């Protein structure tokens, strides 16, 4: 049985490797030109509206918003992005209230046609990803890499746009060095296209490392989750959206799961009254029971509130699973979770993309209830 399960992990990896290489080879130039178009709109004051009406799609919408607003690349500017998800009502109605002519719209999942049409009628740029993979998990993983790439590389064009020196008008002949210099757009597009391909290669390699080296941990974690009464999931920032998506996937499989990142009232109350280190542990105290399992996402492997939650879960008899990045941090070094799946990179977007593959594979291994 273990050999069959390991073969299944290999097959799931092969499916992702082939789709990743094929799609980014075909789409690299289009993504590069999208970065240019988005940079021009951001420069004019435009915002990125991310729409995700369904339980799974809303995790992508929120992931887009947190990545663009909270720049983890040192020195890069925060870019305005809003997540419009099912909690806010019909997607088209939300877009009708929010959209302005210089905005951009990126939409995920079913039920988005009216929202896209509304945004287009307002003059918005429609950012279409459209990964063609038949497997919805693979499609979502490709599109996550794509919007991470857009976020990373739009800054290349922003920096070029900001370096323009404006025309000095009638006095330009006196100061020829101050005349406006248009950047060589095609040269930048080509540089960005190559960078897209490089990033696609990076995630392909990291996904392979995660699923190959982590196969044993994934199989053991799947066994633990398969017998759990309920799964609790948590993480910070982009990792919070991974927890959100995992819970949506488990619900779709008919399994009981609880997203500990979901309730802003609880999170802000605990952070304000006790401190941010307790925002997840406090909820584990409230909800965790023997027979449950906790899945924690952290790119660093050392987030204080994640470590506190894992410790509380162990005290209460929960099985614990952690998906970590970098060198695994304290969680891997001190084995603070029963099962640890490590994506060995220092690049946060690539870590999150590899972790998406890992938890999707985990859901497939666990299977329906």
C-alpha positions in Angstrom: 0.0 0.0 0.0 2.8 2.4 0.9 4.5 1.8 -2.5 1.2 2.4 -4.3 0.8 5.7 -2.4 4.4 6.8 -3.2 3.7 6.0 -6.9 0.7 8.2 -6.7 2.8 11.1 -5.3 5.2 10.6 -8.2 2.3 10.7 -10.7 0.9 13.8 -9.2 4.3 15.5 -9.4 4.8 14.5 -13.0 1.4 16.0 -13.9 2.4 19.3 -12.4 5.9 19.3 -13.9 4.6 18.9 -17.4 1.8 21.4 -17.0 4.2 24.0 -15.5 6.8 23.7 -18.2 4.3 23.8 -21.0 2.1 26.7 -19.9 4.8 29.1 -18.9 6.8 28.4 -22.1 3.6 29.5 -24.0 2.6 32.4 -21.7 5.8 34.0 -20.6 5.7 36.9 -23.1 2.0 37.6 -22.5 2.7 37.7 -18.7 5.6 40.1 -19.3 3.4 42.5 -21.3 0.7 42.2 -18.7 3.3 43.5 -16.1 3.9 46.5 -18.4 0.2 47.3 -18.7 -0.4 46.9 -15.0 2.6 49.1 -14.1 1.1 51.9 -16.3 -2.2 51.6 -14.6 -0.7 51.6 -11.1 1.3 54.7 -12.0 -1.9 56.4 -12.9 -3.5 55.5 -9.6 -5.3 52.4 -10.6 -6.0 49.5 -8.3 -6.1 45.8 -8.7 -9.5 44.2 -7.9 -9.3 40.5 -7.2 -12.6 38.7 -7.4 -13.3 35.2 -6.0 -16.9 34.3 -5.2 -16.5 30.6 -4.4 -15.0 29.1 -1.2 -11.8 28.1 -3.1 -11.5 31.1 -5.4 -11.7 33.5 -2.5 -8.4 32.2 -1.2 -6.8 33.3 -4.5 -8.5 36.7 -4.4 -7.3 37.3 -0.9 -3.8 36.0 -1.7 -3.5 38.5 -4.5 -4.6 41.4 -2.3 -2.1 40.5 0.5 0.8 40.1 -1.8 0.3 43.4 -3.7 -0.5 45.4 -0.5 2.2 43.9 1.7 5.4 43.9 -0.2 7.8 41.3 1.2 10.5 42.4 -1.3 12.5 45.0 0.6 12.2 48.5 -0.8 9.3 47.8 -3.1 6.2 49.9 -2.8 2.8 48.7 -1.6 0.4 48.5 -4.4 -3.4 49.0 -4.0 -5.3 45.7 -4.3 -8.8 44.8 -3.0 -10.3 41.3 -2.6 -13.9 41.1 -3.5 -15.2 37.7 -2.2 -18.5 35.9 -1.7 -19.0 37.4 1.8 -19.6 40.8 0.2 -22.5 39.7 -2.0 -22.8 39.2 -5.8 -19.5 39.7 -7.5 -20.9 42.0 -10.3 -22.6 44.2 -7.7 -19.3 44.6 -5.8 -17.4 45.4 -8.9 -20.1 48.0 -9.9 -19.5 49.8 -6.7 -15.8 49.6 -6.6 -14.4 49.7 -10.2 -12.9 52.9 -11.7 -11.5 53.4 -15.2 -7.8 52.9 -14.4 -8.4 49.8 -12.3 -7.5 46.2 -13.2 -9.6 43.1 -12.5 -8.4 39.6 -11.9 -11.1 37.0 -11.3 -11.0 33.4 -10.2 -13.5 30.5 -10.2 -17.0 30.1 -11.5 -19.7 32.9 -11.4 -17.4 35.7 -12.6 -18.7 36.5 -16.1 -21.0 39.3 -15.0 -18.2 40.8 -12.8 -15.7 40.7 -15.7 -18.3 42.3 -18.1 -19.0 45.1 -15.5 -15.3 45.8 -15.0 -14.7 45.9 -18.8 -17.6 48.4 -19.3 -15.9 50.7 -16.7 -12.7 50.7 -18.7 -10.8 48.3 -16.4 -7.9 46.2 -17.7 -9.0 42.5 -17.4 -6.0 40.4 -16.2 -6.8 37.0 -17.6 -4.7 34.0 -16.4 -6.7 31.1 -17.8 -4.4 28.2 -17.1 -5.9 25.3 -19.2 -5.1 22.4 -16.9 -8.0 19.9 -16.6 -7.0 19.2 -12.9 -8.5 22.1 -10.9 -5.7 21.8 -8.3 -3.0 22.0 -11.0 -4.8 25.0 -12.6 -4.9 26.8 -9.3 -1.2 26.2 -8.7 -0.2 27.5 -12.1 -2.3 30.6 -11.6 -0.8 31.2 -8.2 2.6 31.2 -9.7 1.3 33.5 -12.5 -0.1 36.2 -10.1 3.0 35.9 -7.9 5.1 36.6 -11.1 2.9 39.5 -12.0 3.4 41.0 -8.5 7.2 40.4 -8.5 7.8 41.7 -12.0 5.4 44.6 -12.3 8.0 46.4 -10.1 10.5 46.2 -13.0 8.3 48.3 -15.1 7.3 50.6 -12.3 11.0 51.4 -11.7 11.6 52.2 -15.3 8.5 54.4 -15.4 9.6 56.2 -12.3 13.0 56.9 -13.8 11.6 58.8 -16.7 12.6 62.5 -16.8 9.8 64.7 -17.9 9.9 67.0 -20.9 10.9 70.6 -20.1 8.7 72.1 -22.8 9.9 75.1 -24.8 13.2 75.2 -22.9 14.1 71.6 -23.8 16.7 72.7 -26.3 18.7 74.3 -23.5 18.7 71.1 -21.5 18.7 68.2 -23.9 19.7 65.8 -21.1 16.5 66.6 -19.3 14.2 65.6 -22.2 11.8 62.8 -21.6 13.4 59.4 -22.4 11.0 56.6 -23.2 12.3 53.3 -21.9 13.0 50.6 -24.5 9.8 48.7 -23.7 10.6 45.7 -25.9 14.0 45.2 -24.3 12.4 45.3 -20.8 9.6 42.9 -22.0 12.3 40.5 -23.2 14.1 40.7 -19.9 10.9 40.1 -18.0 9.9 37.3 -20.3 13.2 35.5 -19.5 12.6 36.2 -15.8 9.1 34.6 -16.0 10.7 31.4 -17.5 13.4 31.4 -14.8 10.8 31.7 -12.0 8.8 28.9 -13.6 11.9 26.7 -13.6 12.5 27.6 -9.9 9.1 26.5 -8.9 9.3 23.3 -10.9 12.5 22.4 -9.1 11.2 23.4 -5.7 7.9 21.5 -6.2 9.9 18.4 -7.1 12.1 18.7 -4.0 9.1 19.2 -1.8 7.1 16.3 -3.1 10.0 13.9 -3.5 11.9 14.5 -0.3 8.7 15.1 1.6 6.8 12.1 0.2 7.2 10.1 3.4 6.0 13.0 5.6 3.1 13.6 3.2 2.0 10.0 3.4 2.2 10.0 7.2 0.3 13.3 7.4 -2.4 12.0 5.1 -2.9 9.0 7.3 -3.2 11.3 10.3 -5.7 13.6 8.6 -7.7 10.7 7.2 -8.5 9.5 10.7 -8.9 13.0 12.3 -12.4 14.0 13.5 -11.7 17.6 12.3 -8.8 19.6 10.8 -7.9 23.0 12.1 -5.7 25.1 9.7 -3.8 28.4 10.2 -1.1 30.7 8.8 -0.1 34.3 8.5 -0.5 36.5 5.3 -0.3 34.4 2.2 -0.1 31.4 4.4 -3.5 32.4 5.9 -4.9 32.1 2.4 -3.4 28.6 2.1 -5.2 27.6 5.3 -8.4 29.1 3.8 -8.0 27.0 0.6 -7.1 23.8 2.4 -10.3 24.1 4.5 -12.3 24.8 1.3 -10.8 21.7 -0.3 -11.5 19.5 2.7 -15.1 20.7 2.9 -15.5 19.9 -0.8 -14.2 16.4 0.1 -16.9 16.1 2.8 -14.5 16.5 5.7 -14.9 18.7 8.7 -12.4 21.5 8.9 -12.0 24.9 10.6 -10.1 27.9 9.3 -8.5 29.7 12.3 -7.6 32.7 10.2 -11.1 33.5 9.1 -12.7 35.5 11.9 -11.3 39.0 12.0 -13.2 39.8 15.2 -11.5 36.9 17.1 -8.1 37.6 15.6 -8.2 41.3 16.4 -9.6 40.8 19.8 -6.9 38.4 20.8 -4.2 40.4 19.2 -5.4 43.6 21.0 -6.1 42.1 24.4 -3.4 39.4 24.7 -1.0 39.9 21.8 -0.5 38.6 18.2 1.5 35.6 19.5 -1.8 34.1 20.9 -4.2 34.6 18.0 -4.1 30.9 17.0 -3.3 29.2 20.3 -6.3 30.8 21.9 -8.5 29.3 19.2 -6.9 25.9 19.6 -7.8 26.1 23.3 -11.4 26.9 22.3 -11.8 24.3 19.5 -9.1 21.7 19.7 -10.1 18.2 20.9 -8.3 14.9 21.0 -8.8 13.2 17.7 -8.5 16.5 15.8 -5.5 17.5 13.7 -3.8 20.9 13.2 -2.2 21.9 9.9 0.1 25.0 10.1 1.6 26.9 7.2 4.7 29.1 7.7 7.3 30.1 5.1 9.9 30.8 7.8 9.3 27.8 10.0 9.6 30.1 13.0 6.5 32.3 13.3 5.8 32.8 17.0 2.0 32.5 16.8 2.3 29.3 14.7 4.8 27.7 17.1 2.5 28.6 20.0 -0.5 27.0 18.3 1.4 23.8 17.6 2.5 23.6 21.2 -1.1 24.1 22.4 -2.3 21.5 19.9 0.2 18.9 21.2 -0.9 19.6 24.8 -4.5 18.9 23.8 -3.8 15.7 22.0 -4.1 16.9 18.4 -2.1 15.4 15.5 0.1 18.2 14.0 1.3 18.8 10.5 3.5 21.8 9.4 4.4 23.0 6.0 7.6 25.1 6.3 10.1 26.9 4.1 13.7 28.1 4.2 15.7 25.5 6.2 12.6 24.5 8.2 13.3 26.9 11.0 12.6 25.9 14.6 9.6 23.8 13.7 11.8 21.3 11.7 14.9 21.7 13.9 13.1 21.0 17.1 10.4 18.7 15.6 7.6 20.9 16.9 5.1 19.1 14.7 4.5 15.4 14.2 4.8 15.7 10.4 6.9 18.4 8.7 7.0 19.0 5.0 9.8 21.4 4.0 10.1 23.5 0.8 13.8 24.4 0.9 14.0 27.9 -0.5 14.5 31.4 0.7 12.0 32.9 -1.8 8.6 33.3 -0.2 6.5 33.2 -3.4 8.1 30.0 -4.6 7.7 28.5 -1.1 4.0 29.2 -1.0 3.6 27.8 -4.5 5.3 24.5 -3.5 3.3 24.4 -0.4 0.1 24.7 -2.5 1.2 21.6 -4.4 2.0 19.8 -1.2 -1.4 20.4 0.5 -3.3 19.7 -2.7 -1.5 16.3 -2.9 -2.3 15.8 0.7 -6.0 16.4 0.1 -5.9 13.9 -2.8 -4.1 11.3 -0.6 -6.6 11.8 2.2 -9.5 11.4 -0.2 -13.2 12.0 0.4 -14.9 11.2 3.7 
